[in-house]
């Protein structure tokens, strides 16, 4: 006789446990029903017959949900993890990209009046090489030339020109003060060292001294052949106020000749 409600709780649990335990009955060719279950069928399973596992693991609802939802690791996930790790390692070990080379500052644009004056002195195919206070005496000048472009016929080093001119701004007017064509000459005549025979091409070099100003070096060429002669040095002479050629030491100025017959023609 059941004396209280508290005593009935184990009985109800035992009653519910019997049908749930039916999942561990041995297999038979006869279809089993819940009504035919006996206590021996539920608990006395032969040892050589494996017991059927419950479709759900025992435990609380939260544990069951975690068991169902949690992804199971597979070889694909492992391979993917290794691949990602390799990619990350490769990125970290890659050498740092070298900074792009700094672009050289663009040459200042030639003022329109200088280019126009150069074109009027040497023609349309004229390149302005230098402009500014070249003589360091407060006046503006420019150096322009007809430059021979590099090609298979002109593979000589340096800047090769057929003609060149130095001009000075005198009260707003550009005046020619030195010319190089077949010969070298200024307003007073031919510069010593220039060949008597006409020169069709020159190698032109120049340097800017912060104190002495611009220095020019003209090397005469025979056609497209380098003659290996010494260049003729030309510099601004502050005493005579004009450009004159220099001796072989490039220290002393030489007086220009009024005609080619009196000009020194050979270069030693």
C-alpha positions, -999 to +999 in steps of 0.1 A: +000+000+000+013+034-010+013+056+020+022+090+004+028+109-027+065+109-020+065+071-022+047+071-056+075+090-074+099+059-077+071+038-089+062+062-117+098+065-128+101+027-128+070+024-149+084+049-175+117+032-175+103-002-186+091+010-221+123+031-226+144+001-219+127-018-247+153-004-271+178-029-256+158-060-263+174-087-285+165-088-322+139-113-333+122-122-365+088-115-348+077-079-346+078-068-310+052-045-295+052-025-263+024-047-249+045-079-252+075-066-233+084-084-201+110-076-175+133-104-188+131-090-223+142-056-212+171-065-190+183-100-197+200-096-232+223-125-241+261-117-239+267-126-276+242-101-288+253-064-287+230-041-270+214-014-292+225+021-284+200+048-277+193+072-305+200+102-282+227+103-255+217+107-220+220+140-204+203+174-202+189+193-231+218+217-233+243+188-235+223+171-262+221+203-282+258+208-279+264+172-290+242+176-321+254+211-333+291+210-326+310+204-359+332+173-361+367+178-373+375+161-406+406+157-427+393+184-450+392+209-421+427+198-410+440+203-446+424+237-449+439+247-416+474+237-428+469+255-460+459+288-443+489+285-419+512+280-449+498+311-466+501+332-435+537+320-430+545+327-466+531+362-463+551+370-432+584+356-446+581+375-479+607+402-483+594+437-479+587+455-511+614+480-521+602+516-522+598+530-556+627+549-569+624+585-563+615+603-595+641+629-607+628+665-605+617+676-639+639+702-656+624+738-654+604+748-684+622+771-708+606+806-708+588+814-740+610+845-747+642+825-744+630+797-767+618+823-792+652+840-791+670+807-795+649+798-825+656+831-841+694+825-838+696+788-847+663+778-863+634+758-852+654+726-843+670+743-813+675+729-778+680+753-749+706+736-727+711+762-699+696+795-689+700+819-660+728+839-645+755+819-661+784+845-659+776+854-622+776+891-631+739+897-626+728+893-663+706+866-677+720+843-704+711+811-722+731+783-740+713+768-770+724+743-797+714+722-826+718+688-809+724+657-831+701+629-819+715+596-809+713+569-837+733+541-853+751+569-872+757+589-841+768+567-812+796+589-799+795+597-762+785+631-749+764+659-765+771+662-802+761+695-818+765+711-852+760+747-839+757+764-806+752+799-793+755+819-761+732+849-758+729+876-732+699+898-722+709+934-727+681+957-715+654+933-726+670+923-759+688+890-764+722+895-780+746+868-793+780+869-775+795+836-786+789+813-816+800+778-825+794+767-861+823+757-883+845+778-861+845+794-826+841+832-825+829+861-805+822+897-813+860+905-816+869+876-839+880+839-840+890+822-808+926+808-807+926+770-811+898+768-836+907+748-867+911+767-900+893+740-918+856+740-912+842+717-885+809+700-891+804+686-855+815+693-820+813+675-787+800+700-762+806+698-725+801+724-698+803+730-661+791+756-637+816+770-612+799+788-582+826+816-584+839+817-620+806+809-637+801+788-668+830+770-686+825+754-720+846+727-737+844+722-775+860+692-791+861+692-829+850+661-847+856+649-882+822+637-893+811+609-870+847+601-861+862+609-827+895+625-833+907+623-796+919+659-797+920+680-766+889+702-760+890+740-764+882+756-731+861+788-732+852+809-702+839+844-693+867+869-688+856+895-663+884+919-674+875+920-711+838+914-705+835+886-731+839+849-735+875+839-746+893+806-751+919+793-726+954+779-729+962+742-724+963+746-686+928+761-688+940+790-665+949+819-688+929+836-715+940+839-751+933+870-773+911+863-802+922+868-838+905+890-863+909+865-891+915+828-895+949+833-911+962+845-877+943+821-855+961+791-842+946+761-861+963+730-848+954+714-814+983+696-797 
